[in-house]
Amino acid sequence: MFDIRWIRENPEAFDRGLQRRGNEPLSSQVLALDEKLRTSQTELQKLNEARNQASKEIGAAKQRGEDAAGQIAEVGRLKDVVRDAETASRASSAELDEMLAALPNLPADDVPEGLDESTNVEIRRVGVRPEFNFQPKEHFEIGEGLGLMDFEAAAKMSGARFVVLRGALSRLERALASFMLDLHSREHGFLEVKPPTLVREEALFGTGNLPKFGADLFRTEEGFWLIPTAEVPLTNLVRGEILEEAELPLRFTGYTPCFRSEAGAAGKDTRGMIRQHEFTKVEMVIIAHPEHSAEEHEHMTASAEEVLKRLGLHYRVVTLSCGDMGGAAQKTYDIEVWLPGQDTFREISSCSNCGDYQARRMSARFRPEGSKKGTRFVHTLNGSGLAVGRTLVALLENYQQADGSVLVPEALRPYLGQEMITANG
C-alpha cells in the first residue's frame, strides 16, 4: 500500500517506479480517484454540518413555541442525503484502496534496471566449485538410486510435485532444519517461533500475497489459506501493533511446511524436488526501524549465507532487477547455490527489504522515543534461511560419491549421527 499524500506530492516518481517494474504509469488515475474521494468527503462534511444546524433549529423553534415541522422535514431529508453521501464516499474509498492494493512496491533507487532475470547483477561468489572424476548426477537420480527418494509413491496419493523421503534423507531434512534454526537463534539474534500454517485472508493481504497472487495459493473450504512461506505468519505477528522504538529490531525465525500451487510453472522442473507443491523452509523475518532496515537487510543476507558457508557449498549472491523482484519487495538479494548435476546455479534464498509497504497494509507502527509527531510505520524484511528441500538437493549433488553414496558435511554430523548416506540407509 502507498501513502497517498506522497503520491500527490511525487506523481512523477510514483509513475517512474511503476514503469521500472514494467507497469503503466497510474498517477493520473490514482489522483483522480483521490480527488473524487476528497470531494465526496468534503460534501459529506458540509451535509453533516447542515443536518446538525437543522437539528439545533428544531430545538430553538420549540423553545420559542413555534411550529418546527419545516425543520423536522429538513432534518429527515438531510438524513437521507447524508446516507447516500456516506455510501458514495465509502465506494470511492474502496475503489482507491482496491487500485493501490493491487500495485507492487516501488523499487529502491539502487535496484538494477530491467524487467527479467537477465538484468540481475552478480555481487559475489563464495566457496569452491566441486570437481568430480565422474559425471555428476542430479539429485533425484542420487536419491532414487539410494532407495530413499520416492516420487511414484507420492504421486499415487497426491499427484505430481510431491515426494516421499525415507530413512537417512528424511532424517537429513530434519537435521538441516535443526541446524539452521540453531544457527539463526543462537548466533544471529533471531527468536525461534512456531507459527500457524493456516491463516486468514487479511494475513495474506498484509504481506501482499493477496489480492493479486491468489492463484499461487491453496485455500480450504472453511476459508483458511495454507501459507506459501512462514513470512506470512511471522510478519503478521506485528499486525495492528504499535511498538516502542527500543523494541526494534525484532528478528524472528521459524520452520514450517509451505504450500504453493505453482500456477504458471507447467513444464518447469517437473522432475525432482526443486519446484514442489509442499516443501519445508526455515524463514527469517525482521521488523526494523526505517533508518536501519538497509543494514538489517545485509545482516539477514549474511545469516543465510552463513548456512551455506558452514555446509561447504559454493554459491553466488545477485541483486534482482526491478522486474524480477517479488511484488512486495523494495530490494532483493537472491542467493543461488551451485548444483553440479544441473551444471548451474539455482536460487536457494531470497532476502528482501519491503520498506513500509507491508507495514502500511498491516498497520504496523512504532512510537519514536521523545517524539511528539506520533507513530511511524516499521520496515519489514523477509528471507529464506534456507529452503530446506533445496538445501538437501544441493547437498546430494555436491557431496555425491562415485559409488552413489553421499558424504555428510561435518556441520551436520552431530545432528544426523552419521558420516555417509548409503543405499537404504
PyMOL commands that set and color helices and strands:
alter all, ss='L'
color gray80, all
select helices_A, chain A and resi 4-9+11-20+27-63+69-101+117-119+139-146+151-158+167-187+201-207+214-216+231-238+245-247+293-310+322-324+357-362+388-398+410-416
alter helices_A, ss='H'
color red, helices_A
select strands_A, chain A and resi 121-126+149-150+164-165+191-192+198-199+218-219+225-226+242-244+250-259+278-288+315-319+331-339+344-353+365-367+376-377+379-387+406-407+420-421
alter strands_A, ss='S'
color yellow, strands_A
deselect
rebuild
show_as cartoon
